[in-house]
Amino acid sequence: MPVISSVRWFKRPVMFGLAALGIVLALIVLLSFELRHSYDREVDYATEVTGALAKTLEQQLLASMGQIDLLEQEAAVQYAAHRSGTGLPAKDMNAMLARHLARVPGLLSLRLINEKGDYVFDASGTPSSANVGDRRYFRVHQESPSVGLFPEGPLFSRVVSQWTLTFSRGVRGPDNRFLGIVQSSIQTDALAGAFDDLGLSGTDSVTLLSGEGLLVARFPNLPDVIGKPSISEKLKGFIDGKVRDAVYSAPSGADGRNRLYTLRRIGGHPFYVLVGISYDTILDGWRRTATVYGGLSAILLLGAALLTVRTIKRYGSTVRQAEEQRRLTAEVFASSLEGFIVCDLDGRIISANRAVGDITGYAVDDVIGQTPAIFKSGVHDKEFYRAFWDSLNSKGRWQGEIWNRRKSGDIFPEWLSVSVVNDEQGQPLRYVAVYTDISETKAVQQQLEFFNSELLRLAEVMAHHLQEPVRIVIVYCQLLKHALEGQALSAEVSGPLAMIEQQTKKLRALIRDIQRYLAVAEPVGKVAPLCLSDAVDLAIARREKTLREIGATVTVQPDLPSVSVDRGRLVDMFDAVFDNSIRYRRPDQPLVISLRAETKGRRVTLRVADNGIGIEPQYRDRVFRVFERVDQTPDSEGTGIGLAIVRRVVEHCGGRVWIEDTPDGGTTLGLDLPAA
């Protein structure tokens, strides 16, 4: 294999030494950049970790609050029935509350308070004689019928000598008359139990904060700061601004340790979870890397200086060094696991290493003097080889996958890189080819593709077979309701029955959307020119009754263009778009939806605008992910898949989807589709 001689470099040893120093300095600069990038990676990873922990804690705390809310809703129904004379008698009310209280671990109390603010029933059996008519939580429910679960705290209970949170929910009669409230309290330590299994180090922290910036619970535990506003100014600004989530660095207001924090609001409640990782933890590995890089830089500088001195002193040994370089290069060439072939300009092989024989089965001596056509498999056509030589002649290189034949006759895939080596005048001198046998890689890739297809098929089959049990549950719920129609049902019967039907219908919608999402990968029917108006009209017709009931107006631009998308996927896309607009409409005004489109070249840009509640800019990428919803309330009817279906349809058709602002505060969904 030819090697460019380095003798000429040594005719000016001083210049060589300066060049060596320059290279070392460049390496040090590169190490510095890498060190900085390493620092950024450590911080980014810590940000991902704190974000994931914060989201997990939010879900756990929402689940706990959801349990409390469900319990209070049931107690409210029982109390309303009692007040109307159709429920439990007064003598059984305290026992009913005690049964509910026992269902939620950590819950300290469960009480019913009448419209005057007097305690009337208590799970403990002895209602307090106090009056809470002037308390904030009582006035909130008294004045605002729409308020659901209302949390407040932390408050220090002198009865149990514990910090507690209170949760309350208003009780109203059939005529919406205020009957009182349901009130419960829970130890903050019970909510903080979610912190125990996170595997945090002693320098990390997790804090639960109220909307007023008061510490509710903390890991590691600091009892002296519970109930106090021990937070930084930056954190106070985030809480005062009611942000959904934020990432920042600051010293802790509780222990003064500098940490990277992720702040996340718990659903729609006035509470925040704050997860912090100490910079000592984040940068522990990075500091070791920095020490290694620093030592390496010092060694490189020292080595460059010694090399410069050595080059000047040993100018007479340059020829021997050049020969050693040739020998080492030849050894690398011979011992490499990748196949190396050197050809002259006529395409004759003039040199090959041992790996060529190991890969192809030919002896090295057998291929010398031959052309690479000896390995030709017959898989590729003339057009392939024409493109190969066009790239090699115009760019001086070609790289790609090619199928060749071994001496045994077996064909195999290899990754081939061919380059043109020029002489000192820039004229072609040799062709150098480097190739690697990728048979095993291709086999693994095929296995992965097979496993992925099997997993997709399994998911589709599971979703299909779950439909029938869900349908049967819904039918039997409806039959049971019909059979019990006209009978006076207690809340303990009617409530769970309605809940079963509601949740089963929600499961049916989820299965339907999962099937749609999985089916997007393949066209539903023939991909042919289709007018957008046809798919839009069908989607509107499917929900005409719903649109009429809510007083919605849908305006469609006349003469919508045609797109090159199959009808099934296009209708599924519009179903998801309209369902999203209906679900997230404003309660105080009729829904207005408008569609308009324009054609530019071979693309159609469609915009669907509504006057709904809108989506804030920081959430516009997230809403296109599966099971991502901005609305995290337990009563939300969405499946979290609708907009993911839209994006998947559009991207499988070679387009893209995005969200824009709407002048009246709603949402404009932009879709880029292939024109017919």
Protein Blocks (a to p, Z undefined) as FASTA:
>chain_A
ZZddfklmmmmmmlmmmmmmmmmmmmmmmmmmmmmmmmmmmmmmmmmmmmmmmmmmmmmm
mmmmmmmmmmmmmmmmmmmmmmnopaccfklmmmmmmmmmmmpghiabdcdddfkopafb
dfklpacfbdcklpmklmmmmmmmklccddedddddfklopacdddddddddfkopafbd
cdddddfklmmmmmmmnopafkbccddddfkopafbdcdddfklgoiacbcfklmmmmmn
opabdcdddddfklopacddddddehjbccdcdddddfklmmmmmmmmmmmmmmmmmmmm
mmmmmmmmmmmmmmmlmmmmmmmmmmmmmmmmmmpmbdcddddfkopafbdcfklmmmno
pafklmgopafklmpgolacfklmmmmmmmmmmnopacdddddddfkopacddddddddd
ddfkopafbdcdddddfklmmmmmmmmmmmmmmmmmmmmmmmmmmmmmmmmmmmmmmmmm
mmmgoiacdfklmmmmmmmmmmmmmmmmmmmmmmmmmmmmpcehjdddddfklmmmmmmm
mmmmmmmmnopacdddehiacddddfklmmmmmmmmmmmmmmmccfkbccddddddddeh
jaccdddddfbebjafklmmmmmpghiafblcfklmbeolmmmmmmmmmmmnopacdddd
dfklpacdddddddZZ
